[in-house]
Amino acid sequence: MKTTTVASNSAFIENGLVEIFGEDLTAIQQRAGDSSALIESAIKEFGQAEACGLLLRAGRAAFYYWMRENADVLGWREVDFRLLSAQARIKRALNDALKWFETNQFLKGELSATDSAWRIAVTGLTGEGSRLDCSTFIGLVQELTCWAGAGKYYPAREIECQVDGRECCLFEISKQSVG
């Protein structure tokens, strides 16, 4: 399988893409020419909604590759982390992940909270040189909250996007799990 030219700390993205797109990824990458055009090529291949869904799923898959490499450094295997309540574990995991993504120059993000939701304001998911896209990021966040929340699903959605002229991409994650 052909690999894109990504930094070593970006291998988790490639692994998630390969897991979801499979053999189709090679053809899409060849048509795209580089990783920055991958999204546009996937949209042409599958359609807008389908490509976004596949990229979201690739983000969910990529989370586990990322976590395997970073859980120890972030202290997620420590007893103190594991004994936190689900809400506290999710909040800490979101903060830790955002800090890692900023340190590794993927994006800049800020976590805030309301009574019913966490909100993440992010810059760096769109435009020239972006290493993640909104769909892949939301998939990573969905899987992170599910993992940190003891396997429960916490609905997450993008409510504003820089592509639409907004200052940042704004994501919202419900504090109430489904089911």
N, C-alpha and C positions, 0 to 999 in steps of 0.2 A: 504494500500500500504506500502511495506517495505521501510524504509528510510536508507540511508547510514549513517555511522558515520562521520559527518562533523562538523566543528566548527560552532557555532551559526551564525557567519558572513558569512558562506558558504551556508546558507539555500536557497539563491536565485538560486544557481546552481542546487540544487535538485529540486526546483520548476520548473525551466526551463526544466530539463530532464523529469520530470513527465508530464508536459504539452505536450511535443512532443512525447515521447516514450509511454506514457500511460501505459497500463497493461503490455506491453512488457518489461518495465523497471524492473519489479519485477523478471521476469525470467532471464533477462540479469544479474542483480545484483547477483542473486543466483548462476549462473554459474561462474561469475567473482570472487566471494568470497570477494572482497574488492573494494573500489572505484578506486584504482589505476589500476586495471585490467579491468575496465568497457569498456574502448575504445577497447581493444583487443577482448573482448567478443562481443561487438557490431559489430566489423568488421567481426568476424566469423559468426555472426547471419545474417547480412545484406549485407556484402561485403564492400570493402574499400570505394568506392565512395559514396555509399548510407549511410554508417555510418558517414562519414565526413559531408555529407549534413544534416543528422539528428542532429549531434552535433552542426553544425553551426546554424541550426534553433533553437535548444535548447538554444544556447547562445543569440540569438535574443529575445527569450521569457524570459530568465533569466534577461535581462537588465531591464525590467519593474519591476520585483520583487526587484532588487537591487536599482533602482532609487526611488521607493516608500519609501525605508528605508533611503536613503541618500540625497535626493534632498534638504531637508530643511537645513541640516548641511552644504551642499556644496554651499548653497545660490542660488540654481537654481530656486527657486520660487520668488526671489526678483525681483523687477522692474528693477533694474540696469542690471541684467543678461538677463531678457526677452527682453529688448530694444536694446541689442547688435545686430549688423548685424549677419546674419546666419554664415558667415565665422568666425567672432570673437566668437560667441557662441559655435561653434563646437570646435575651438581651445581651448577655456577655459574649455569646458566640457571634452575634451580629456585629458588635463593637470590635471584637478581635479580627473578624474577617475584613471589615472595612479598613481597619488599620493596616492589615497585611496588604490589601489591594492598593492602598495609597502608598505604602512604603515601596512596593514593587512596581509603582508607576502604571497601574492599570486604570485607576480612576481616583477621584476625590469624592468621599462620601461623608455624610453627617447623619447620625441617627437621632431622632427625636421621638417622643411618645405622646399620645393622647390617652384618655381612659380606655379607649376601645382598640387602638391600633398603634403599631410602630410605623414611623415614616422614615424613609431614607431619601435624602436629597443627594443626587449624584451628578457630577460633571465628568466628562471624559468617555462616555459611552458612544458618542456620535462624532462624526467628523474625521478629518485626516489624522491618522496615527492611532485611532482607537483600537484597543486590543480586545475588548469585549463589546458586544452589542446589547441593547436593552432586553431582547428576548432571552439571550443566554444568561444575562445577569439575573433576571427574574427567576429563571430556572434554578440557578445556584442558590438564590435566597429561599425559594420554596423548599428545596431539599435540605438546606441548612436548618430551617425552622422545623421541618418534619423530624430530622435527626435529633436536634437539640430538644425538641418537644416530645420525646419518647414515642415517636412513630405516629403522632397525630398530625393531621393536615391542617395547616393554617393558611387560609386563602390570602393570596398576594396578587397585587395588580399594579400596573403602571398608571398613574393618574395624570401625569404631565410629562412631556418629552421635549428635549432640546430641538429635535427635528422640526417641531411645530413652532419654533421661535421662543420657547420658554428659556428661562435662565438656567434651569437644570432639569434633569429627569427626576421625577418624584414618584417613589414607590410606596405603597401602603400594604402592610401586613396585619391582618386581623389578630388580635390577642385571643380571640375565641376560636378554638379549634372546631373543625367540622366533625360531627359524630361523636 
